[in-house]
Amino acid sequence: MTAETLALSVVHELRRAGHQAYWVGGCVRDRLLGQEAKDIDIATDATPAEAQMLFPKSEMVGAAFGVLLVKAQGVAIEVATFRVDHEYKDGRRPEGVTFTRSAEQDVQRRDFTINGLLYDPIERKVLDYVGGQADLEAKIIRAIGDPEKRFEEDRLRMLRAVRFAARLGFEIEPKTLEAIRRQAARILDIAAERIRGELNRILTEGAARRGFELLDETRLLAHILPEVKNLQGVEQPPQYHPEGDVWTHTLIMLEGLPAGCTPTLAMGVLLHDIGKPGTFERAPDRIRFHGHVELGVEIAERICRRLRYSNDDTEQILALVENHMRFAHVKDMRRSKLKRFVRMDGFDEHLALHRLDCLSADRPLGNYEFVKREREEFERAAAESPPQPLLTGRDLIELGYEPGPKFKPILEAVEDAQLEDRISTREAALELVAREFPVERPSD
């Protein structure tokens, strides 16, 4: 069963019981734009109790707001009762709601006109009480009613306006834009997790550059990511970056991010040069950024912690920032070092970031192609004859070494020698360890 099949059957069941029922919101917008709707939501004048009687196996997921989840064959549809919201005090949700029998009243509480459309799947017609169809045709994001009030109700709507405008290629209507600018500082009133979620969507829906241009235009960027705002106007050496300052370079890279990319790659791209403003130096020969990688890792970690990224995501984002300059030296690396480099977790994202970095500055992709070839060769060789560790920590203990931090460099030295084909047996590994890491004997 598809979501559309279930949604149609739910509307039929509600209509048979004498209720109004329509598809509502993003699914209607996407349908009118000729796009596939990911989710279908239904609005009805049936109260939660009335709806639950019709769908006894449904689940109440928002009793206070009249939201029911109807499931069938692995598909789920939200069914919400028409309502009027009470006062908002926390910039996120109303203090309460009043259920209504009026579809027109219900859509007035929604965020943007293009999301306030209703669709009758039985009569196959659109109900438009807010001018959403005209705004779709004009490619405009317009708040329903008073934009100041809409954003006071839920601050996240400011970021949603940016996301919809970027993804759909629309413009933000002037009064809506001015309301966002006036309230931009209040975006920090909401939870960091909600901000992170919208940022991830802006970055990964295929229009990241436009999204960040709009974040800047709406003044939201300076409050959410002041470190990224600081990239503006930071010059770069024209012989290496003819595209312009660090902000322009970053925007060009964001433009290259495909829809559906991972949030970690997107954040790695966004933050890879975040340390440059703090390390800018106009040296006699050219502009330099000594230590920008190290500073960038520190700043990126603060941003990730502030936005409540998971530990795993933070680790990958920091790795992308920390290692993005290593590609400049890949052809000079020892085989063991190169093998270890390409075996890093999430290395596909490192490759993707480097490719975007080169393309944004019109640099050749020689190192990118070199690493791809070498990685494929390493993987082919490993598949044919998987290397087994010649020594383990247990072996070192038996040799008389005290367990501790010294084990890591010893075992890495053995692995390097193995990867470089300098040793291939356990005996050779033992000789290497005895020669380069003699056991420290207690003095008499």
Buried (B, 14 or more C-beta within 10 A) or exposed (E): EEBBEBBBBBBEBBBEBEBBBBBBBBBBBBBBEEEEBEEBBBBBBBBBEBBBEBBEEBEBEBEEBBBBBBEBEEBBBBBBBBBBBEEBEEBBBBEEBEBBBBBEBBBBBBBBBBBBBBBBBEEEEBBBBBBBBEBBEEEBBBBBBEBBEBBBBBBBBBBBBBBBBBBBEBBBBEEBBBBBBEBBEBBEEBEBEBBBBBBBBBBBBBBBBBBBBBBBBBBBBBBBBEBBBBBBEBEBBEEEBEBBBBBBBBBBBBBBBEEEBBBBBBBBBBBBBBBBBBBBEEEEEEBBBEEBBEBBBEBBBEBBEBBBBEEEBBBBBBBBBBBBBBBEEBEEBEBBBBBBBBEBEBBEBBBBBBBBBBBBBEBEEEBBEBBBEBBEEBEEEEEEEEEEEBBEBEBBEEBEBEEEEEBEEBBEBBBBBBBEEEBEEBEBBBEBBEEEBEEEEEEE
